[in-house]
Amino acid sequence: MNLDGNVALVTGAASGIGRETAIRFAELGASVVVADVDVAGGSDTVNKVQECDAEGLFVQCDVSDAQDVARLFEETAICFDRLDFAVNNAGIGGPWEKLHAYPHEGWDRVLAVNLNGVFYCMQEEISRMTGQGGSIVNVSSIAGKHGLPNQAPYTASKHAVIGLTRVAAQEVARHNIRVNAVCPVYTETPLFNPLIAGNPGRAQKMLERIPMRRFGLPRDIADAIVWLCSDQSRYITGQAINLDGGMTA
């Protein structure tokens, strides 16, 4: 793949899957807009993008705030005259609690970031890609296809992201815009690592569900995302692709 001359935007790019995706775009020649609430982490990602001899721009953004999202895309337009690829990756977990006892504020915050954030970003992305074409990839989860006990809002939000993906793909295909989702299994990121830290028994139980017997790495997910953005996947849209080491098989 050669992505020279293209511009990619990645939310939640201060670490984990988002950071690896931004770096992968840069390695293939794309300019990259890095968006995150974490200024230090986002700035570090931009440095890594620039080490690949690619242009990088960091914009601090809370995707749960529609006005902040609008500003993100305004700053992107000022710096670059196009947007070819967008990866809606920003997401959070939330407290582990059974549904009947789940705190309302926790529910609201997870849905605000994981669902509203994707919705706000997709509105801006589609507006800017119409007439030009492009590719959007939303980061869902295996929890978007199966229930994750004690994580009702996370599960609900990731199911909803797949629904948004399918609706958008049908609405914008005639504008040469493709919209897909990826559904990673347990991936070694700052969001996941605390769940197994100091608990080898829990880690082993999780691994036993994965035929490949390893957790996902951010690069595993990033490579698939970038491929979905590229012309190598030009006839794929409206899909929610499992990246799970065979777990759902």
N, C-alpha and C positions, 0 to 999 in steps of 0.2 A: 504494500500500500504506500502511496505517496500522497500526502495531504497538503503539499505546498500551496500557499495562496488561500487556504481556507481558514476560517475563524471558528473556534469552538468555545463554548461557555460551559463551565462545570460548577454546579452549586455543591456546597458541602465539601469543598476541595482542600480544606486545611489539613486533612489527614485521611488515612484509610483508603477506601475505594476511590473517593473523589480525587485525592492527591495522585494516586497511581494512574488514574484516567487522564488527568491533566498532563502528567509527564509523558504518557504514551502518545497523546496527541502531539506534543512538542517534538518527540523523537521522530515522528513521521512528517514534521514540517509545518504543522498548523500553528497559528497564533492562538493563545489561550487566555480567556478571561476566567479568573479564579474568584469565586464568590464564597464567602463564609462569614459567620459572626466572629470567628477567631482571627484577630488581626495578626498575631505572631505566627500562627500556623499557616494562614493564607499567604503572608509575605514570604515565608520559607518555601512554600510551594512555587510561588512565582520565581524565586531564585533558582529553583531546580529546573523550572521551565526554561529560563534564560540560559542555564548551563547547557541546554540542548541546542543553543543558537536559535531559539524561537522567541518571538515577542510574547511578553506576558503582562497582564494587567490584573491587579488585585482590587476588588471592590468589596468593602464590608457590607454585608446584607443579611437581614433577618427575613427569610422567605415567608414567614407567617404574617408579615406586614405588607399589604398590597402597595402602599406608597413607596416603601423601601425597594420592593421588586421593580416598580416602575423606574426608580432612580438607577437601579443596576443596569437596566437596558438602555437608559438614556446615556449613561457613562460609557457603555459598550459602543453605542452608536457614535459618540464623539471620538473615541479612540480608533475604532475600526468602521469601515463603511459597509460591512456586511456581517451576517451571522449564518453560518452553514450548518453547524452542529450544536445541539444543546443537550446536556445531560443533567437531569433533575435528580440529584443524588442526596441532597440535604435531608437528614432525618434524625429522629431521636427515639429512644426506647420509652422509658417511663418506669414508674414503680412496679414491682412484681406484686400483684394482688388479685384475688379472685374477683370475677365480674361483679357479684352482688355487693362487694365492699369497696369497689374501685373508687378512689377519690375523684370528685367531679373536676377539680382543677387539673389533675393529671390527665384525665380524658381530654379535656379541652385543649391542653397544651400539645399533646401528641397529635391530635387531629389537626391543630392549627399549623404545625410544621410539616407533618408527613402528607397531609391531604391538601389543605388550603394552599400550602407553599407550592406544590406541584401544579395546582389549578392556576394560581396567579402567574407562575412562570410560563406555563403553556400558552396562556392568553397572549402574553407579550411575544413569545417565540413564534407563534403562528402568525401574528400580525406582521412580524418582520420578515418571515420567510415566504409569505404569500407573494407571488409574482417572481420569486427567485428560486424557490425550492429549498429543501434542506432535510435534515434528519433529526428527530428527537428521540432520546432514550430515557425512559423513566426507570428509576431503581425501585423495584418492589422487593419481594422477598419470597422465600418458600412459604412464609407465614401469610402470603397473599393468596395461597391456594389451599392451605390447611390451617386448622385452628392451632394457636399457640397458647396453651393454658397459662393463666395468670397474666396474660398480656392482651387483654381485650381491645384496647384502643390501637395498639400496634398492629394487631391482626386485622382489625376493621379497616385501618387506614391503608394497609398494603393490599387488601382485597380491592379497595376503592380505587387505588392507583391503576390497577389492571383494568378496571371498568372505564376509567377516564382514557386510558391508552386506546382501548378498542373503539370508543366513541370518536375520539379525535382522528384516529387512523381512517375511519370511514368518511369523516367530514372533509378532510384536507387532502385526500389522495389525488384528487383532480388538480390540485395545486402543486403536484410533484413534491409533497412533503410526506415523509414516512414517519410513523410513530410506533415505537416498540417499547417493550419493557423487559427487564431482566429480573430474575428471581433467584438470588443467591441463597445458598444454604449457609450454615454457620461459617463466618469468615473472620479471619484474624485481624480485627480492627480495634481501635480504642473503645468502640461501643460494645463489642463482644468479649474482649479479653477479660474484663472484670468478672464475668459470669463463671469463668473456669479457674481463675487465679486461686491457687491454694486448694483446689478441689479436684484432685485427679479422678475421683470416682465419678463425678458429674461429667468431666471431659470424656472419660472412657465410654460412658453410656451414650453420649452424643455421637462419638466416633463409630460405635457399633451400628448406628443407623445409616452410615455412609459406606457403601460398598468399596469405595476407593481408600477408605480408612485414613483419611486426612481431612482437616478443615480446609476451607477455601483460603486462598491468599488474595490480597487485593489485586495483584497482577492478573490472576485468573479471571477476575470479573472485568477488570479494565480492558483486557484484550478483546473480550466478547463485546463490550460496549463500543469500542472503537471500530471493530469489524461491522457492527450494526449501523454505524454512521457512514461507513465507506460505501463506495459503489460495488464492492464485492457482495453486498447484501441487497442490491438494488430492487429485488422483487419481493422483499420481505417487509410487511407492514401489519400492524394490528396484533402482533404476537407477544406472548409473555413467556420468555424462554427460561427454562430451569437451568441453573448453574449449580448443580448439587452433588456432583460426584457419584451420581446414580441413585441417590436416596429415594426419589419418587418412582424409580423403576420397580 
